[in-house]
Amino acid sequence: QVQLVESGGGLVQAGGSLRLSCVASGNIFNINFMGWYRQAPGKQRELVARISNGGRTSYADSVKGRFTISRGNAKNTVYLQMNSLKPEDTAVYYCNADIGVLSGRKDYWGQGTQVTVSS
């Protein structure tokens, strides 16, 4: 079994910063992509940032220059440093990972962590 556990969400004022963390654990052979998605009330879930096993990153246009995604040395951890936060960044943030397990590659999701940015 594989689990993704997020932490680091909370309430912050506009212009502030938060750092999200996500740790993957379980019967993992390898981890390919890891990323962060978010879903605001009444909206579809959207990709925020993604990082490959080789360190290649991609970002949503709305967060470029403000958010930074990175992976830990052990490669089973992904971080999202969020700076200059705006009220429109308010959402539930989900960790996502493409993981190789015994039966093949599978897509896994964390339980989500709430980020609220007040104006």
C-alpha positions as CSV (number, residue, x, y, z in Angstrom):
1,Q,0.0,0.0,0.0
2,V,1.2,3.5,-0.8
3,Q,0.2,6.6,1.1
4,L,0.8,10.3,0.4
5,V,0.6,12.5,3.5
6,E,0.5,16.3,3.2
7,S,1.3,19.0,5.8
8,G,1.8,22.7,6.0
9,G,-1.5,24.2,5.0
10,G,-3.1,27.0,7.1
11,L,-4.4,30.5,7.2
12,V,-2.1,33.4,6.0
13,Q,-2.6,37.0,5.0
14,A,-2.2,38.1,1.5
15,G,1.5,38.6,0.7
16,G,2.5,35.9,3.1
17,S,4.2,32.5,2.6
18,L,3.5,28.9,3.3
19,R,5.4,25.7,2.7
20,L,3.6,22.5,1.9
21,S,5.2,19.1,2.3
22,C,4.2,15.7,1.1
23,V,5.8,12.4,2.0
24,A,5.2,9.1,0.1
25,S,5.5,5.9,1.9
26,G,4.7,2.2,1.4
27,N,5.7,-0.5,-1.0
28,I,7.3,1.8,-3.6
29,F,9.7,0.7,-6.3
30,N,10.3,4.2,-7.7
31,I,8.6,7.5,-7.9
32,N,8.4,9.3,-11.3
33,F,6.5,12.6,-11.2
34,M,5.4,14.3,-8.1
35,G,3.2,17.4,-8.0
36,W,0.7,19.6,-6.4
37,Y,-2.9,20.3,-7.6
38,R,-5.5,22.5,-6.0
39,Q,-9.2,22.8,-6.0
40,A,-11.1,25.9,-5.0
41,P,-14.9,25.8,-4.1
42,G,-17.0,25.4,-7.2
43,K,-14.0,25.0,-9.5
44,Q,-12.2,22.0,-11.1
45,R,-9.0,20.6,-9.7
46,E,-6.0,22.2,-11.5
47,L,-2.3,21.5,-11.7
48,V,-0.2,23.9,-9.7
49,A,3.3,22.5,-10.2
50,R,5.0,19.3,-11.1
51,I,8.5,17.9,-10.8
52,S,10.1,14.9,-12.5
53,N,12.5,12.4,-11.0
54,G,15.2,14.3,-12.8
55,G,14.2,17.6,-11.4
56,R,12.4,19.1,-14.4
57,T,9.7,21.4,-13.2
58,S,6.5,22.9,-14.7
59,Y,4.1,25.5,-13.2
60,A,0.7,26.9,-13.8
61,D,1.0,30.4,-15.3
62,S,-0.9,31.8,-12.3
63,V,1.8,30.8,-9.8
64,K,5.0,31.2,-11.9
65,G,7.5,33.4,-10.0
66,R,5.7,32.9,-6.7
67,F,5.7,29.2,-6.1
68,T,8.6,26.8,-6.1
69,I,8.4,23.0,-6.2
70,S,11.3,20.8,-5.1
71,R,12.0,17.3,-4.0
72,G,13.8,16.1,-1.0
73,N,17.1,14.2,-1.1
74,A,15.3,10.9,-0.5
75,K,13.1,11.6,-3.5
76,N,10.0,10.5,-1.7
77,T,9.2,14.0,-0.5
78,V,8.0,16.9,-2.4
79,Y,7.7,20.5,-1.2
80,L,5.8,23.5,-2.5
81,Q,7.1,26.9,-1.3
82,M,4.4,29.5,-1.8
83,N,5.3,33.1,-1.6
84,S,3.4,36.3,-2.3
85,L,0.2,34.5,-1.7
86,K,-3.1,36.0,-3.0
87,P,-6.7,35.4,-1.9
88,E,-7.2,33.6,-5.2
89,D,-4.7,30.9,-4.1
90,T,-7.2,29.8,-1.5
91,A,-8.0,26.1,-2.1
92,V,-7.5,22.6,-1.0
93,Y,-4.0,21.5,-2.2
94,Y,-3.5,17.9,-3.1
95,C,-0.2,16.0,-3.5
96,N,0.0,13.7,-6.5
97,A,2.6,11.1,-7.5
98,D,3.2,8.7,-10.3
99,I,4.6,5.7,-8.5
100,G,6.0,2.4,-9.6
101,V,4.6,-0.4,-7.5
102,L,4.6,-4.3,-7.8
103,S,1.6,-4.3,-10.2
104,G,2.9,-1.4,-12.4
105,R,2.8,2.4,-12.4
106,K,-0.1,4.0,-10.5
107,D,-1.4,7.5,-9.7
108,Y,-1.7,8.3,-6.1
109,W,-3.3,11.3,-4.2
110,G,-3.0,12.7,-0.8
111,Q,-5.9,13.6,1.4
112,G,-5.5,17.4,0.8
113,T,-4.5,20.3,2.9
114,Q,-6.4,23.6,3.2
115,V,-4.7,26.8,2.3
116,T,-6.6,30.0,3.0
117,V,-5.3,33.4,2.1
118,S,-7.1,36.4,3.6
119,S,-7.2,39.8,2.0
